[in-house]
Amino acid sequence: MNRFKTYLLAVRPWSFTASMMPLLLGSALAYSYLRTISIHILFLTSVSTLCVHAAGNLFNTYYDYIHGVDTPPSTNKTGKTNEIDNIDDRTLIDGLLKPNEIVRLGLILYAIGTIAFVLLTYYSPAKEPYLALIYFGALPLSFLYTGGIGFKYIALGDVLILLTFGPITVISSYMAQTGQYSIYPILYALPLTLSTEAILHSNNTRDMEHDRSVGILTLSIILGKRYSYYVYCLLMYSPYVIISYIIINISWFCFLPFLTIKYAYRLCEEFKHEQFIKLPNRTAKFNFLFGFLYILSIIISNTVQKDQKFVF
């Protein structure tokens, strides 16, 4: 049981909302098109997506450790641990698992995800080449975030997150259910995608001094704290502009995400005053709440307005 808890800790299950929210959004949009969804397809899509996400987390842990990005917390002259050096995932730093165990578990999860995907192609009405293109395109991206090219280390990690935890996941979920390709799910993915990117941006801004010291280049380092603050506010507030368009032109039931706007304001204030320690975790909680209300509003709209289809 203790071993299982260690493996569970290593895959960072608290981060899964970043992939599950867009997956559920794609399914909700598919429901607006079909007026029904397949539980089998939803289950298999969830398994394949979560396995790829979890494997990506593991290889992120592995390569951050190998490249010296994750190091034990330093202590100052008073003997106190510097909070800014605290690491979100301490699996390798604390010796809970060995590097080869991390790699092995990552490969196993990639294998399980692929098996789930193969089963998905049997149940899904989507043409196999299109689904395969998305799945086998997203799988290496989850690895290349820190492995291989290491997009995270050359200021391209944000681009990768914007693609994978947004358009790619929403489109794959939508196509798996409907068998149809459409551009409009990508547009609906934007509010959730921008909110998810805010998590990474706040994390990179918090760690920018440490990242600079170990030779990593991130968007936050390029922009500096002042302009990083402007970008964070843009990521937090622009989703409400898109939601406003949806409310005016499609369904007023989609007002629910606006219940989080006060929370978004508080987080922007924390960023402004450089209260970074817990900001990434708080932004992740905001992302979950915003995403939940966004998806719920679409489901309610589909239930109440049965003739309403979500197209721009």
N, C-alpha and C positions, 0 to 999 in steps of 0.2 A: 504493500500500500504506500509506503514512504517513497519507493521508487517511482510509482505511478504519479504521485504528487510532484516529484522532481521533474518528470517528463512534462507534466501538465504546466508547471511553472515555466519550463523552457520554451514552450510554444507560444507563450504570452496570450492566453485566451481573452484577456481584457481588451486586446486590440481587434478582436474579431468583428466588432460592430462596424469597423471601417469597411469591411467587405460584405457583411451581411445586410447592412442598410441599403446599398445600391442594388444588391441582389433582390431584396424584397421590393424595392422600388420598381425594378424591371418586371417582377411578377404582378405587382399592382397595376402597372400600365398594360400588361398583357390581359389582365382581367377586364380592364375597360374596353379592350378590343374584342375578346372572346366571350365575355360574361361568364367565364368559368376558368379554372386553372387545374392542372393535373398535380396531385399531391406527389405522385411518383417522380415526376419531372422536377418538382420543387425540391424534394429530398435529395435526389441525385445531383442536382445543380449545387445545392448547399454543401454536400459532402466534397465534391470536386473542388469547389471554390475555397472552402475552409482548409482543405488539405494543402492546396497550393499556397495559401496565405500562411499557414503554420510552418510549412517547409521554408518559405521565404524568410520568416522570422528567425528560424534556426540558423540558416546560412548567414543572415545578417549578424547574429550573435557570434558565429564562428569567425567570420572575416574581420569584424571589429576587434575581436580578441587577437587574431593572428597579426593584424596590422598595427596593434598597439593602441587602438582607439579607446577600447575599454581597459582601464587600469584601476587598481585599487585606489580608493579615496585617499587623498593626501591630507596631512595634518598641518596646522599652522603652528606658530611658535608657542601658543598656549596649550598645545596638545589636543585641540578640538578638531574634529573632522570638518573639512570644508564642504558645505552642503552642495555647492555647485558641482562637485566632483562625484556626487552620488550617481550610480548607474541604474537605469531602469531594469535591466536584466543582469543579474549577478550569477547566473548559472555556472559559467566558466571561471569567473573571478574568484568565487568562493569554493571552487572545486567540487560542486555538486555533481557535475558530469565532466567527462573528459572530451576533448575536441573530437576524437573519432566517434564517440557516442552521439554527439550532436549531428555530425555528418550522416551517420547511419540512420538516425531517426528521420532526418530530412529526406533522405532518399526513399525510405519506406513510405513517408507521407506523400511524396510525389507519385510513387507507384499506386497507392490507394486512390489518390485523386484521379489518376489516369484510368484505373479500372472503373471507377464511378462514371467517368466521362464516356467510356466505351459503352457502358450500360445505358447511359443517357441517350446516346445516338440511336439506340433501339426503340426507346419510348418516344423520343421527340419527333415532331412532324418536320423539323428543320432539316434541310439537306446537309448531309454529313460534312462535305468539304468546307462549308461556311462555318459550322460549329468547330470543326477541327482547326481551322485557320485562327479562330479566336482563342481557343484553349491552348494550342501549342504555340501561340504567339505570346500569351500572357504568362505561361509557365516559365520560359527562360527570363522574362523580364523580372519575375520575382527573385530569381537567382542573381541577375546582373546588377541589382540594386547595390550590392556590396561585393559580389563575386565577379570574376572575370574583369570586365571593363570597370566595374565599380562606379556606377553613375553617382552614387551618394558622395563620393570623394572628389568629384569634379564639377560640382554645382548643378548636376542634372537630375538629382534625386527628386526634386520637386516636380519636374516634368513627368517622371515615371509614375509618381503617386497620382498626379492629375489624370493620367491615362488609365491606370489599372483600377484605382478605387473610384471610378466614375464611369466614363463612356464604355470601357471594355466590359466591366461587370454588368452594367445595366443592359447593354445590348445583348450579351450572351444569355442573360436570364430571360429577356423578352423574346429573343429568337427561339430559345429552347421550348418556350410555352406555345408560341404562335406559329412558328415555322416561317415567319415573315421577317424581312429586313425593312427597317424604317429609320429615318433620321430623327424623328421626333423624340424617341426615348433619350437620345444624347442631350437634347435641349432640356428635357426635364431632369437630367442627371446633374446639370450645372450647379444648382443650389447646394446639393449634397456634396458634390465634388469640391467646391470651393471651401465648404465648411470642413471637410476632411483635410484638405491641404493646410488649413489654419493650424491643425494639430502639429504637423511636421514643422511648419514655419516657426511656431512658438518653441518647439523643442530645439530646433537649430539655433534660434536666437539665444535661448538659455545657455546652450553649450558652445557658443561661438568662440569664446576665449580658449577653451580646451581644444576645440577642433582646429583652431589656428595653430596652436602649439604643437599639434601632431601632424600638421601638414595637410589637413582637409580643407577643401574650398567649398563653401555652401553659399546659397543665395543670401543668407543673413550676413555672412562675412563680407560679401561684395557690397551690400547695401549699407551696412552699418546699422546701429540700433535705431537711429532716427527714422530712416526710410523703411526699415523693417517694420517699424510701428505703423507707418502709413499702409504698407502692404497687408499687415495683419488686419487692420480696420477694413480695408477693401475686401478681404476674404470673408470677414464676418458680416459686413453690412450689405454687400452686393447681392447675396441670395434673397434678401427681402425685396429688392427691386424686381427680380425675376418673379418672385411669388406675387408681387403686386400686379404684374401683367397677367398672371394666371387667374387671379381673383377677378380682375376687371373683364377679361375676355373669355374666360372658360367657366369658372365656378367660384362663387363667393365662399363656398364651404372650405376653400383652401386657405382661409385666414388663420388656421390653427398654428402654423409655425411662428406667427407674429407674437404668440404668447411667450416666446423665448427672447424677444428683442432686448428686454431689460437685462437679462443674463449676458447677452452679447455686449451690451454697454459696459457692464461691470468688468468683463474680461478685457476689454479694450483699455479700461482705466488701469487695470493691473499691469498690462503690458506697458502703458505709458509711464508708470511709476517703477518699472523694471522689477516687478514682483514675479520673477520667472520660475521660482523653485517648483511650485505646484501648477503653474499655468498650463503646461501640456496636458496633464491629467484632467484639469478642469475644462479645458477646451474639448477633450475627448468626451466628457460627460455632456457638454453642450451639444456636440455633434450627434450623440445618440438621441438626446431629447428632441433636437431639431428634426432629425431624420424620422424619428418615430411619429411625430406630429404631422410631418409632411406626408408620409405614407398613409397615415390614418385619414388625413383630409381627402386624399385621392380615393380611398376605399369608401368613405362616407359619400363622397360626390357620386361615385358609381352606383351606390345603393339607393340614394335618394333621387338622383337624376338618371333614370335608367336609359334614357335616350342620349345621354351625354358621352361623347368620345373625346379622349384627351389628345387632341392634335392642335398644334400651333396654327 
